[in-house]
Amino acid sequence: MAKNTKSIFADNDIRQIPVKTTPTAETVCAFITEPSTEYDDDGQYFLRIKLKTDSKECKRLIKEIETASDTAFEDAKDKLTTPKEKNSLKKADPSYKEELNDDGEETGYTTFNFKRKAYRNNKNGEKIPFTLPLFDSIGKPLSPEGLDIWSGSLVSVAYRLVPFYTAQLGVGVSHRIEAVQIIKAVSGGAKTASEYGFAVAESAEDEDEPVSAMPDEAVDSDGDY
């Protein structure tokens, strides 16, 4: 007889899980205008943000995640049926972590991952493409077409904390993206003048008439997340 691999949380109605929003945070990497196929051939939206570890906003988000994870753990104990399963039950590793620089040193930021499959399964089991809702800073819907979001952008994420369980990983909550508000978009990988080491006047009134900018084609668009 084939082993039943149905998730113990499969009967949970995700629509009943409240939608929460993150504070405005800086993106580390983002696949929100077009899904990534690196880990899912059918596409997956993915977003990593970071918050200052010692900030109230970061601590509040961690507390929300931990509270939801604790609740999922207690629910899992009720749902599992055999003593062996109950005794071996464990919590999954935290779904957030301290950001490290190239030297392995903490940067003072904590990163959080959010993801969502780029499709839905209808009643017939057919995969229906899902487009992630995007909004600008004043709440106006944005089209993903031609929109490129790079690291350093400022966003707020609407999400649900969805419980999961596997014998290998344990019990935890995934951070499912529901929508993203783009407060400030950074694209193309272009650096600012200050990032190149140039002195920048606090007010244009302090300087002479600025020199005309170079044409777009002269800007190096190479960059990385």
N, C-alpha and C positions, 0 to 999 in steps of 0.2 A: 504494500500500500504506500502511495506517495505521501511524503511528509507534508503536513499543512504548514505553509510558510506565510500565512496571512498574519499581518501585523496585529498585535493585541490592541492597538489603537485604531484599527481600520474602521470601526463602527462609530468613532467620534465624528461629530459634525463640525468640520473646520469653520463653517459659517457662524457657529456659536462662540468661537474664540474671539475675544475683543481685539479690535485693531488699535495698535498703539503707534506713536510717532517718536522718532528720535529727536534730540536737539539738533540744531544745525551743526554739521560735522564736515571735516575735510575728507575727500575721497583718497584712497590709496590706489585702488584700481576699480574699474567699472565696465561692465558689459550690460548696460541698461537700455541702450537704443537699438542694439542688435545682439541677440543671444550668442553665447559661446557654445561651440560644439566639442570643446576639449574633453569634457567628461561625460557628455550626453550627445549622441549623434542627432537627436531631435531638437537639441538646443536648450540652453539654460541661462537665465539671467543671473548675474552675479555682481555683488557690490561689496567692497571692503571700505569701511570708514574708520577714522581714528578720532579719539577724544583725549584730552589731557587727563592722565590717570588720577591726579589729585583734585579734579574738578567735581563739583556737586552733580553735574550732568552725567559724568561717567559713572560715578558711584550709584546714582539712581538707576541707570540702565542696567548695571551689573546686578543690583538688587532685584529688579524686575525679572531678569533672566533666572537668577538663582531661586526666586520664589516659585516661578513656573516650573523649574526643573524639580524642585522638592515635591510639588503637587503631582507631577508626572510620575515620580518615583513611588509615591504612596498609592497612586492609581494602579501602577503596574503590579504592585504587591497584591492588590485585590483581584486583578485580572488573571494573574498566573495561577495555575491550578495544582501543579505538583510541588511537593516539598523541595525537590532538587532544584527546580527553577527558582523558587522563592529564596532558598538559601544562597544561591549563586548570583542573585540579583545585585547589580552594582550601578553606580552613577557613571554616566559618560564623562569624559574629560570636559572641562569648561569650554564653552564655545566662543570664548574671547581670550586674548592673551596680550602680554606686554610686547610692545613693538621694540625690536632690536635693530641697531645699526649694523653696518658691515663688519664691525669689530666685535659684535656680540654684546654690545652694551645697551642698556635700556635707554630709550629716547625720552621717556617721560610721558609717552602716549600709550593708550590701550586700543587695540584694533578689534573690530566686530565684523563678522561676515554675514551677509544676507544673500539668499538665493531663491530661485523659483523656476520650475520647469516652464519652458516656452510653449507649452501645449496643455490642453485639457482632454480628458477622456469622457466622451459622451456616454449615454446609456447603452449604446451598441458597442462600446469599447473602442470607438474610432478616435483618433487623435486630432483635436481641433487646435489650430494655432492660437496662441494667446499673446496679445500685445500689451506690454507693461504700460499702465497709465503714467504719463509724465506731466508735470505742471511747472510753470515758471514761478518767480518769486511772489507774484501777486495772485497766484491761484488759477491762472489761465492755462487751459490744456495746451500741451506742446506736441507737435508731430516729431517722431523720431527721425524722420527723413532728413538727411543732411546735418543732423545734430551729432556732434562728437564730444564726448565727455572724458576728460583725462584726469590724472591724479592732480590734486590741488584744487579741484572744484569744491564748492560748498553745497551740500545737499541736506535734506531732511527725508527720512525714510518712514513710510507707513508699513507696518509689519504685523504679523501674527506669530506668537510663540507656539509652535505645533509640537506636541509630544511625539517621541519616537522611542523604539526599543529594538535592539538586536542583542543576541547572546554575547556577541563579540565586543560590541561597543558599550553596551549597557543602556541605561535610560537617560534621556536628555530632552532638550527642545531645540528644534530647528528654527531659524529666523527666516520666515517666509515673507518675501517682498510682496506688498500689495500695490504700492505706488511710490513714486519718488518726486519730491519737489526740488527743483534745481534753483538754488538761491544765486549761485554764481558759477558760470561755466568756464572751465579752462580747457582749451583744445589746441591741437597742433604741436604741443610740446614747446612752444616759444617761451623763452625766459623774459622776465621783466628787466628794465635797466638796472635796478638795484641788485638783482641776482647776478648780473655781470660785474658788479663792483662799482658802477657809476654812482656819483652823488646825485641825489634827486631833490630838487627844491620843494619845500613844503607848499608853496603857492606859485602858480604861474605868474602872478603879479611881481614876483621877486626876480624874474628872469626876462631876457629879451625875447623877441618873437621867436618861437621854436623853428628849428630847421624842418623842412618837409620830410615826412617819413619815406622810407624806401618803399618801392612797389612790393606787393604781396609776393611776387615770384622771387624776390631776393631773400626772403626769409627762409631759413633752414627749418624744414618741418620734421626732421628726425627727432624722435623722442621715445621714451619708454615709461611704463607705469612705475 
